[in-house]
Amino acid sequence: AEVRTRAQNLHTVEFVLVKRNVDTFGGMHQLARMAGPDVKANAFRTAGVKDKRAITAQRCSVTGLAPHRLLRLNDRLAGSMVIGNLAYVPKAVSTGDLAGNIFSLAVRDVPTSALPGVAAAVDALRRRGFYNYFGNQRFGQRFGSHEVGRYVLRGQFVAAVRTICSCPPQPTGEPAEAVRDSTRVPDNPGMALFARTGNVAESLRLVKRASEERLPTFEWWLSALNGAKGRDENRQYVKAMRRAPYAERTFYLHAYSSLLFNAALSLRVRDVGGDSGGVGAGWEPALEGDLVLEEGPAAQLQRS
């Protein structure tokens, strides 16, 4: 009875989210929209970002949403996402609350003649490692996440939000280097109108009317802009950015720092030597200024 009473006083529920062909932030926005107007997107937290093109499972939490309401969302998710393993917790999940990732990879259409080469490549990876560049997941498929981070650091919030919506502004000195993939983004009339005019209210109305082509992330940002009032346009976009989940806001900054990491790694490979960084790439001896991860019992104790 005592445990039940303590649990009832908690307002945060942790759960496991399994998703397929849904990006993490789009999934969070969709869950918040489906949960109802009393639940903000900030209420949902994740430990990290998972690939869209995979079947993934990740720890999440929500604050202020009763467990029965959360489970009821499964009936409307149509299999794209599944919620389960609910538990009351004393605090919300935060970015970085994970020890790592476990992957099961499927390599298709491999001819029998190539199997010895595959085995040799896997063995080389196990023994020698590889240069761990950040890839497309960090930088985005539909727009450049690192560009959003750069705009945020420069205080250009209008450009940042419009890049997220795949609607970079007209060049006024420096163009938005966003990448749009028309094969993956529905030809939504609301998105097209927002790209042309920046009219938030009318674009939101068109997005909601074209329900079969709804883009949860795009709709959420339009709703956030529509509810944000400011003395000028930049102030309005600043308020909308602050309403976004903390993990999403920091992700864009991390994406920009990842771009700098990739550049630094390329310079290291070029200046210090080593091969091209492919399968079986080695690493040169540590140099002054390097950060080195120790191995052994002491290192394991430090990580735990």
Secondary structure by P-SEA (a helix, b strand, c coil): caaaaaaaaccbbbbbbbbccccaaaaaaaaaaaacccccccccccccccccccbbbbbbbbccccaaaaaaccccccccccccbbbbbccccccccccbbbbbbbbccccccaaaaaaaaaaaaaccccccccccccccccccaaaaaaaaaacaaaaaaaaaacccccccccccccccccccccccaaaaaaacccccaaaaaaaaaacccccaaaaaaaaaaaacccccaaaaaaaaaaaccaaaaaaaaaaaaaaaaaaaaaaaaaaccccccccccccccccccbbbbbbcaaaaaaac
